Amino acid sequence: MRQLLPIGSSLLLLGLLPAQDLRRGLVDADVVIVGRQVSKTAHDEDVVLHRVQVLHDVRGAAGNKALTVFDWPNLSLHLRPVPRQSRLYCLVDASAIATRLGLPATDGPYYKMVGWPGSNPLVGAEIPNDPNVRFARLLADSESGTPPGDTASALCTMALQGQAGLRTEAVHFLVERPDLQAKLDHLQWSKLVTRASGEVEDVVHKIALAELCAEQRLEGLLDALAVALGQVTDPEYARAVGRIGKLLHGEAATAKLEERLRIVGQPQDRAALLLAIGATNTASALETLLRLDAKDPAVKAALNEHRSPLAKEAAAQRK
């Protein structure tokens, strides 16, 4: 599959989220299958060979009923096949390694596993209906003739209704593919904004949705996201709102967040809004925070969130 398109500056926010990169494994793989490890043989003290039965070919297996996967057991961060479990395998061609080691072609084809976190998930008994397999099939079909509009709509539906984890993967894939974003219509974007604003339990998903909508610079997005500040207690969400505010409105983001600050009544709402203001890292935010009560812990937290030396100095003086 082709590589994901380069991501924009705003998408650097994604690096702050917990690693879950099934989509990257699917994109990087030469072969994607559902398989079960049926045997293991030590080639030497550094290399182990796993024989994996092919239960379902998502793409690239070309009718093979079994294949061999290399494993380096002394590498602690290396993904390796798990015995007697049906799993999705994202595999990269390793025929050159097999040739170098003098392994027989009859035991091939030879592969190694991609290293992305989350790229070897368990698969249920009904393989074609397993959510991970359906996601893998969706990405595979997108590269083999499915119209981009159909792929974008399917990803949007998964982002809104999919299983936890996978729905965030769908959002991230859309974030990384502006060509697919362009295929979504006004109603679909409206649904994504509504979900980004209304989600209160899955904070990682909420932030991913917010960043996807920010890519489109949708009108009223910052106001919609600010409504949830305080309801969502995870400070990462407040930080994301601040960063998105700066991306969309620059120095004016502070004034927009201040408008809501004047009407909220609960302490947690006020603290979250102040943290978001600090996270904009703007000159206007620093000016606003320096005007507020020096003894207020929420103001100090917001100053600490602001990355300027002046803000850090002011926070230190308020101890």
C-alpha positions in Angstrom: 0.0 0.0 0.0 1.1 3.6 -0.6 2.5 5.6 2.3 0.3 8.0 4.2 0.5 11.5 2.9 2.7 14.0 4.9 0.9 15.4 7.8 0.4 19.1 8.5 1.8 21.2 11.4 -1.4 20.9 13.4 -1.2 17.2 13.3 1.9 17.2 15.4 -0.7 17.1 18.2 -1.2 13.4 17.4 2.2 12.7 18.9 0.8 13.5 22.3 -1.7 10.6 22.2 -1.0 7.0 23.3 0.5 4.9 20.6 -2.0 2.8 18.7 -0.9 2.3 15.1 -2.7 -0.5 13.5 -3.4 1.7 10.4 0.4 2.3 10.0 1.0 -1.4 10.2 -1.6 -2.0 7.5 -0.1 0.6 5.3 3.5 -0.5 5.6 2.8 -4.3 5.2 3.4 -6.2 2.1 1.0 -8.9 3.2 -2.0 -8.8 5.6 -3.5 -12.0 6.9 -5.4 -13.6 9.7 -3.1 -16.3 10.9 -2.4 -18.8 13.6 1.1 -19.8 14.7 1.3 -23.7 14.5 5.0 -24.4 15.1 8.3 -22.7 16.1 11.8 -23.7 15.2 15.1 -22.2 16.5 17.4 -21.5 13.5 20.2 -20.4 15.9 20.5 -18.5 19.2 19.4 -15.2 17.5 16.7 -16.3 15.0 13.5 -18.3 15.5 11.2 -19.3 12.7 7.4 -19.4 13.2 5.2 -21.3 10.9 1.9 -19.4 10.6 -1.2 -21.0 9.1 -3.1 -18.6 6.8 -6.8 -18.5 8.0 -7.9 -15.5 5.9 -6.1 -13.5 3.3 -6.8 -9.8 3.5 -4.3 -8.9 0.8 -1.1 -10.2 -0.7 -1.0 -13.9 0.5 -1.6 -15.1 -3.1 -3.2 -18.4 -2.1 -0.5 -19.5 0.4 -1.9 -21.8 3.0 1.1 -21.2 5.4 4.1 -18.9 5.6 7.2 -18.5 7.8 7.7 -15.4 10.1 11.1 -14.4 11.4 11.5 -13.7 15.1 14.5 -12.3 17.0 13.8 -13.4 20.6 16.7 -11.3 22.0 15.1 -8.1 20.9 12.8 -7.1 23.7 10.8 -4.5 21.7 10.2 -6.9 18.8 6.7 -8.2 18.0 6.4 -11.9 17.6 3.7 -14.5 16.8 1.7 -15.9 19.7 1.0 -19.6 19.7 -2.5 -21.0 19.0 -4.2 -17.6 18.7 -6.0 -16.2 15.7 -4.4 -12.8 15.1 -4.2 -10.2 12.4 -0.6 -10.2 10.9 0.9 -7.2 9.1 4.0 -8.7 7.4 6.9 -7.3 5.5 8.8 -9.3 2.9 11.9 -11.0 4.4 13.0 -13.1 1.4 16.5 -11.4 1.4 17.0 -12.5 5.0 16.0 -16.1 4.1 18.5 -16.1 1.2 21.3 -14.8 3.4 20.6 -17.5 6.0 20.4 -20.2 3.3 16.8 -21.2 4.2 15.0 -23.5 1.7 12.4 -22.0 -0.6 10.0 -24.9 0.3 9.5 -23.4 3.8 8.7 -20.0 2.4 7.4 -17.4 1.7 9.3 -15.6 4.5 8.2 -12.5 6.3 8.8 -10.4 9.4 6.2 -8.5 11.4 6.0 -4.8 11.2 6.8 -3.0 14.4 3.9 -0.7 14.9 2.0 -0.9 18.3 -1.4 -2.6 17.9 -0.6 -4.1 14.5 -1.1 -7.8 15.7 -4.5 -7.8 17.4 -6.6 -10.8 18.3 -9.3 -11.8 15.9 -12.7 -13.3 16.8 -14.2 -16.6 15.6 -16.2 -14.9 12.9 -13.2 -13.7 11.0 -14.8 -11.6 8.1 -17.0 -9.8 10.7 -14.2 -9.1 13.2 -13.8 -5.3 13.6 -10.0 -5.4 13.1 -10.4 -7.4 9.9 -13.1 -5.2 8.6 -10.8 -2.1 9.1 -8.0 -3.9 7.4 -10.2 -4.9 4.5 -11.5 -1.3 4.2 -7.9 0.0 3.9 -7.0 -2.8 1.5 -10.0 -2.1 -0.7 -9.2 1.6 -0.8 -6.0 0.7 -2.6 -7.5 -1.7 -5.0 -10.3 0.2 -6.7 -12.9 1.4 -4.1 -13.9 5.0 -5.0 -12.3 7.5 -2.5 -15.7 8.9 -1.6 -16.9 5.4 -0.5 -13.7 4.9 1.6 -14.1 8.3 3.2 -17.7 7.7 4.1 -16.9 4.3 5.6 -14.1 5.8 7.7 -16.4 8.5 8.8 -19.0 6.0 9.9 -16.4 4.0 11.7 -15.1 7.1 13.4 -18.6 7.8 14.7 -19.9 4.3 15.5 -16.9 2.0 15.6 -15.4 0.0 18.4 -13.3 1.8 20.9 -9.7 2.1 19.6 -10.6 1.3 16.0 -12.8 4.4 15.8 -9.8 6.5 16.8 -7.7 4.7 14.2 -10.2 5.7 11.6 -10.0 9.3 12.7 -6.2 9.3 12.6 -6.3 7.7 9.1 -8.6 10.5 7.9 -6.3 13.1 9.6 -3.4 11.7 7.6 -5.3 11.7 4.3 -6.4 15.2 3.3 -7.6 13.7 -0.1 -10.1 11.6 1.8 -11.1 14.5 4.0 -12.1 16.4 0.9 -14.6 13.7 0.0 -16.7 14.2 3.2 -19.8 16.4 2.9 -21.2 19.1 5.2 -23.5 16.7 7.0 -20.7 14.3 7.8 -18.5 17.1 9.1 -21.4 18.3 11.2 -21.7 14.9 12.8 -18.0 14.8 13.5 -18.1 18.2 15.2 -21.1 17.1 17.3 -19.3 14.0 18.4 -16.1 15.8 19.1 -18.1 18.3 21.3 -20.3 15.7 23.0 -17.9 12.8 23.7 -17.1 12.7 27.5 -15.7 9.3 28.2 -13.2 8.4 25.5 -10.9 11.4 25.8 -8.3 10.1 23.3 -11.1 9.7 20.7 -12.5 13.2 21.6 -9.1 14.8 21.0 -8.5 13.0 17.7 -12.0 14.1 16.5 -11.2 17.7 17.5 -8.0 17.7 15.6 -9.6 16.2 12.5 -12.2 18.9 12.5 -9.5 21.5 13.1 -7.9 20.4 9.8 -10.9 21.8 8.0 -10.9 25.0 10.0 -14.6 24.6 10.6 -16.5 27.8 11.7 -17.6 27.7 15.4 -15.4 24.7 16.2 -13.5 26.3 19.1 -16.8 27.4 20.7 -18.2 23.9 20.4 -15.1 22.3 21.9 -15.0 24.8 24.8 -18.4 23.7 25.9 -17.0 20.4 27.1 -14.2 22.0 29.2 -14.8 21.1 32.8 -17.1 18.2 31.9 -14.0 16.4 30.7 -11.6 16.3 33.6 -8.5 15.1 31.7 -6.2 18.1 31.3 -5.0 16.8 27.9 -8.3 17.8 26.5 -7.9 21.4 27.8 -4.4 21.5 26.3 -5.8 20.3 23.0 -8.5 23.0 23.0 -5.8 25.6 23.6 -3.6 24.4 20.8 -6.5 24.2 18.4 -7.6 27.6 19.4 -4.2 29.0 18.6 -4.2 27.2 15.2 -7.6 28.5 14.2 -7.6 32.0 15.7 -4.1 32.9 16.8 -4.0 35.7 19.4 -7.8 36.0 19.2 -8.2 32.6 20.8 -7.8 34.0 24.2 -10.7 36.4 23.8 -12.9 33.6 22.6 -12.1 31.5 25.6 -12.5 34.4 28.0 -16.0 34.9 26.7 -16.9 31.5 28.1 -14.9 32.1 31.3 -17.2 34.9 32.2 -20.3 32.7 32.2 -19.2 29.5 33.8 -20.0 28.9 37.4 -18.3 25.7 38.5 -14.6 25.8 39.7 -13.6 22.8 37.5 -15.1 24.6 34.4 -13.1 27.7 35.2 -9.9 25.8 35.8 -10.2 23.9 32.5 -10.8 27.1 30.6 -7.8 28.8 32.2 -5.6 25.8 31.3 -6.8 26.0 27.7 -6.0 29.7 27.7 -2.5 28.9 28.9 -2.1 26.2 26.3 -2.6 28.7 23.5 0.9 29.9 24.3 0.0 33.4 23.0 1.0 36.8 24.2 -2.7 37.7 24.8 -3.0 34.6 27.0 0.0 35.6 29.1 -1.4 39.2 29.5 -4.8 37.8 30.6 -3.3 35.4 33.1 -1.0 38.0 34.7 -4.1 40.2 35.4 -5.8 37.4 37.4 -5.6 36.5 41.1 -2.0 35.6 42.0 -3.1 33.2 44.7 -5.5 31.2 42.5 -4.1 27.7 41.9 -5.9 27.4 38.6 -4.2 30.6 37.4 -0.8 29.2 38.4 -1.5 26.0 36.6 -2.4 28.0 33.5 0.8 30.0 33.7 2.8 26.7 34.0 1.0 25.5 30.9 2.2 28.6 29.0 5.6 27.9 27.5 7.1 31.4 27.7 9.9 32.2 30.2 7.8 35.1 31.5 4.9 32.8 32.4 7.2 30.3 34.1 8.8 33.1 36.1 5.4 34.5 37.1 4.2 31.0 38.2 7.3 30.5 40.3 6.8 33.8 42.0 3.3 32.8 43.0 4.4 29.9 45.2 
